[in-house]
């Protein structure tokens, strides 16, 4: 990889370029955190850190913002987070390579946090740790990483203070644990940038507001056969905890696309297959704007709820579907169908 004083950078994972001048990062609380990725050739030694004074550029997501915390994860053979820094400006695109870059400063080296440790902290056995430009981290997970990290190099108090600040989350989307039904309805779709944000700011608040609790527990990242994983599963214990059965599979997406012809929607088909693998009687596919509920064996949904008009009746209906309570008679509102045109038959009066 290109580093300061070395060969020119190439569009490769973890690409970095030295800055002519450093930029001061605001010490305000960061709203987001990201994994950014590096390969073997982009790994930075202590000499490299000293040479660039903790200020350079790295490939990143175009959605990152000034002040965000960046965790530098290096793929094989390292397979660990080795560096942490703060973004000092918003990303910009390099038109020659077509990649997005973000400037950072206050970089510190930490005791490596391995992939197995990250999976344990996030409680995700099959967490995939690679994304071409950057992977968004939930604020609660980012703060777990901050609590876990131990600084090993570049021990200036000012730098350590900047990279240890708590991640507060996207202010436009509010705090997930305290979002009310009114606030949920008022969220703007364009503020969501990835599926993980939809889970954190829409699905989990809805499950809390709908009181999807007893007699089930909702498990995130539920392991399925064939090395598949469902986003969420509502699981009921049978005879205490000796055995369990899955009531409902819930899959979160950023955008389901246009509704109506759900039988050919690839997201619906994926969720249906996941439900069939664990014999769940129903499943839910949701995005930033809709909750679409299906009996596993039916092609058409039994319930479609819009986030912007969601009310207590809708929450009750969603809870009934997740718990497979057929006696609850959920409110059915399928997407409107295009009416058939009435045509005259030849030789007959209108």
N, C-alpha and C positions, 0 to 999 in steps of 0.2 A: 504494500500500500504506500501511497505517497505521503511522506512526512516532511516536516520543515527541513530544508537543506538537502533533501534527497530527490529521487526521481519524481517527475510530475505525476499527480494522482490519476488513477484510472477508475471508471465506473464499476467499482467492486464493493462487496459488502464491507461496511465499516470504513468507507473512504473518508479520509481526513485531509485538511489543508491548513497550513499555518496562517495566522492572521498577521497583518502588518501592525495593527494596533489592537490592544485589548479593549473590551467594552464592559462597562460596569453593569452588573446585573442588580436589579431591584431586590432588596432584601425582604420584600413583602412575601407573605405565605404563598407557596406555589399552588396553582389550581389543578395541575395534572402532573403525572409522572409517566415516563416511557422507558421501555427497553429499547436501546439502539444496539445494533449488532456489528461485530467485527470478526474478521477472519484471522488466521494465523499470521498473515503478513502485515496486518494492521495493528497487532498487539504493541502496546506502548511500554517501553522499559522505563526505569527511573530516570535514566539519562534523557530519554525523550520528553518526559514530564518536565524536567529541569530546563531543557532547551526551549520548549514552547511556553513555559511558565503557566501551564494549566489553561492556556487560551488557544483555541483552534476551532476547526469546523469538523462536522461529521454528518454523514447521511442520516436523514431522519424522516419522520412522517410530516407531511405538509400541514397537519392539524396541530402540531406542537406549537406552543406559545412561549414568548419571552417570560422567563422566571420559572418555567417547568423544570422538574428534576429529571435528569437523564441517568439511567443505570446502563453501563456499558457491558453488555454480555458478549463474550467471545466464544464462538463455536469451536468445534473440535480443532485441536486436542484439549483446549482449556475447559470448555463447557462450564463456565462460571461467570459471575459478575465480578470484575476486578476494579472498576473505576466508577466514580459518581461525580456529576458536575451539575451546574445550573445553566440553563439556556440564557444567553445574554441578548438575544434578539429573535424576532419571528423568523421562520424558515424562508428561504428563497430558492427559486429553481435555477439550476445551471442548465441553460438551454442546449449546450453542447452535448452533455451526457444525458439530459432528461431526468436528472435526479434532484431531489430536494436536499438542501443542506441547512444546518442550523449551527450558529456560532455558540460556543459555550465558554464558561470560565469557572474559576474556583474548583477545578478538578482535583480530586483526592484519590489516592489509591487505598483500597480497603482490603481486609482479609477476604480472600475469594469466597463468594457464596455460590456453592455448587448447584447444579441442576436439581439434584435430589433434595437439597435443602430448600430450594425455591418451591418445589412441588409440595414439600411438607408444610411450609409456611402458608401456601395458598390452598392446601388441602385438595390438590388436583393431581391424581396419580399419573395422568397421561398428558400433562401440560406440554404443549409443543412450544419450544423456545426458538422460533425463527420467524421472522417476517422481513421482507426485503428492505423496507425503509424504517420501520419502527412499530412497536406493539404497545398499545395503551394499557396502563395498569390501573386497576380500581384504586381509589384513594385509601381504602382500608388495607388493601394488600401492600400498597406502596409504603404505608406507615409501618407495617410489619417488617418490611425490608429495612427501613431506616432504624427501627429498634434493634434489628439483628446485626447491623453492619458495625465493623470495628475498623477504624482508620489506621493505616499502617505507614502512610507516606504523605508528605505535604501537610504538616500539622499546624499551619497557621490558624489561629482561633477564628479569624474572620471567615476563612474558607469553610472550616468545619461547621460554623454556625449556619452558613448559607445552605449547605447540602443536608443539614439535619432538620431543617424546618418542616413542620408537618404539612402534608398535602391536604388541602381543604376541599377540593373538588370544584367542579364547574359551577360557578355562581349562577349562571343562567338556568341551570337545571336544579339547583337547590341541593340540600342535604338529603340523601336517600332515606335515612332513618326517620326523618321527621316530615316528609312530604305528605300533605293532606290531599283529600280528594279534589278540592277546588284547585289547589296548586298543580295537581296531576293533569287536570283538564286544560290548564292554561299553558302547559309546556309547549314550546315551539319545535316543530319537527326538524327544522334546519339546524338546530343546535346539536343534534345527535350525530356522532361521527363514526361509530362502530357498534357492533352487536353487544359488546361488553357494557357499553354505556346504556343501551336499551335494557339490559338485564338489571343493571344497578339502579337506574333512575325510573324505570317504568314497571318491570315485572315484579321485582321484590317489594316495592311499595304497594302494588295492587294485591299481592298475596297477603301482605300484612293487613291492608284495609278490608279485604274479603274474609279475614280470619280463617285462612286455610291452615288449621292446626289439628286439633283432635278431631277424628281418630287417626289422622295421618301425620307424618312428618315429611317435609319437603327437603329433598337432598339435591344439592348442586353437583353437577358433573357425575351423573350416575353411570356406572360401568355396565355395558351390555355385552352379549356374546359377539364374537368375530371382531374383537378389539374396537368396538364402537362405543361411543359415549353420548348419552343424552344430556342436554343442558340442565334440565331439572326433572325430578320424578317425585310424585306424591306416593308415599309408601305406607301401607297399613300393616301393623303388627298383628299376627294371629297367634293366639294362645301365649300372651305375654310377648316375648321377643324370640321365641324358639323358631318361628318362621315368619316370613313377610311376603306380601304380594303388592304389586304395583297397581295403583288405581289409575294413574294418568301420567303421561309423558308430556312435558312442556318444552317447546323449542323456541328460542328467541332469535329473531333476524332483524337486520337494520331496516329492510324494506321488502315486503312480500310481493310487490308489484301489483298490477291491477287485479281486482277480485272478479268473481263471476264464474270463470271456468277453472274451479279449484282442482278438478280431477287431473289436470295436466300441469299443475304447479309443482316444480321440483322440490320446493321446501316442504310442501304438504306431503309429497311422496316420501321424502326422507323421514319426516316425523312419523308417518304411518308405519314404515318399516321398523323404526325403533320401537313403536308401541307393540307391533306384532312379535318382536323378539322377546319381549318380557310379558306377553299375554295381557297387556293393559287394555281395558275395555274402551278407553278413550284417550284422546290427545288434544293438545292445544298448540297452535302455531300463532305466534304473535310478533308484531314489529312495533315500531315507535308510535303507530297510530291505531292498530287494531288487535283484537283478540278473536281468533277464529277457532271454534271448538268443533271437534268431529267425534262421533262414535267410530271406533277403529275400522269397522267393516263397512262404513258408509262413504260414498264418494262426495256427498254434499255435506256442508256443515249444519249442525243443529242450532248453532248460536254464533252470531257475529256482533261483537261489541266495539264501538268506536271510543277511543280514549277521550276525545274532546266532549263527548256527551255521556260519559259513564256516570251512573248514579247508583244508589244503594240497591235498587232492584237488579241492576246489571251485575253488581258485585255478588249478590246472593245467587244469581243464576250461574255465574262463573264458578263459584264455590261448589254449587250442586253438581256441576259437570265434572269438576276435578275429583270430587268425592264419589262420583258415579251414583248419585242419589236420584234415581229415576222418578221417585214420588214427588220430587221438588217441582216438576213441570217448569223447566227453565223457559224464559222468554225467547221465542224463536224469531229471529229477524235475519233472513238470508239476504244477500246482495240482490238488488232488484234485477229482474230479468227483462230482456228486451221483448215487448209485446209482439205477438204475431199479427201480421197484417191480414185483414179480411179482404178477400178478393172475390169478385163475381165469377160465377161459373157460366160458361157459354150457354146461351139459350134460356137463362133463368133471370127472373126479375131481381132487382136489388133487394 
